């Protein structure tokens, strides 16, 4: 990978935040439930779990030897989706 490591770091963080927030919005019961149950804290938690998943997926793909930027970003995306989904299922 001949890309700037800081850029890759930012991309992984952005992927994790987007996946976490999208999943939180998609799985949320409704606007009123989010307002009563403290939606801001849930959004922050979902974003942090998404970031953790993105880093896990990124590193698994990188350790497997796939060094193409597209593949490691796809690994970050899949890692974020899987970790957020598992986290969400464990909470219910």
N, C-alpha and C positions, 0 to 999 in steps of 0.2 A: 504494500500500500504506500503510494507516494503522495499521500494527502496529509495536510496539516492535522496533527493530533488534536489540537484545540477545536478545529472544525468538526472532527468526528465526535469528540466529547459533547459538543453542543447539539449535534444532530441526534445523538443517542438520548440526551436529556429531553429534547423537543419531542422525539418519538414517544418516549415514556409518558410525558405529560399529556400529549394529545390522546394517546390510547386510554390512559387512566380517566381523563375527563369525558371522553366520548362514551366509554363504557359506563361511567357513573350516570351520565345523562340518559343513556339507553336503558339502563336497568332501574332507574329511579321510578318510584310509584307515581309521583305527580308533583306538581308545583307546591301544593299545600303541605304535603308530607315532607318535602325538603325544607320548607320554611319552619315547620314545627320541630323536625328532628335535627336541626342544625346542619343545613346543607353545605355551608362553607367549610366546616371541619371535614365533612365527608368528601368534599371535592379535593381538599388538600391531601387527605389520606389516599384517595384513589390516584392522584397524580404521583405521590411518592411511591406507591406500590408499582405503578406503571414504570417509573424511572428505574426502580430496582429490577423489574422484569426485563426492561430493555438492556440494562447492563449485563444481566445474566445471559440473555440470548446472544448479545454481541460477543461476549467472551467465549461462550461455547462454540459459536461458529468460527471465531478467530483461532481458538485452540485446536479445532478440527483441521485447520490448515487452509481454510478458504479465506483468502486475503483480498478478494475483489470488493470494492466499496459497496457495490449493490448487494452482494451476498451478505456482508456483515450487517448492513442496514436492514435487510430482510430478516436476518436472525434477530436483530434488536426488536423489530416489529413483532415477530412471532413470539419472542420471549416475553414481551410486555403483554401481549394478548393472553398467553397461557397463564402467566403469574397473576394477572388481574382477575381472570376467570376463576382460577383456583381459589384466590383470596375471597372473591365474592361468594363462591359456593360454600366455602368453609364458614363464612359469617352467617349464612342463612340456616 
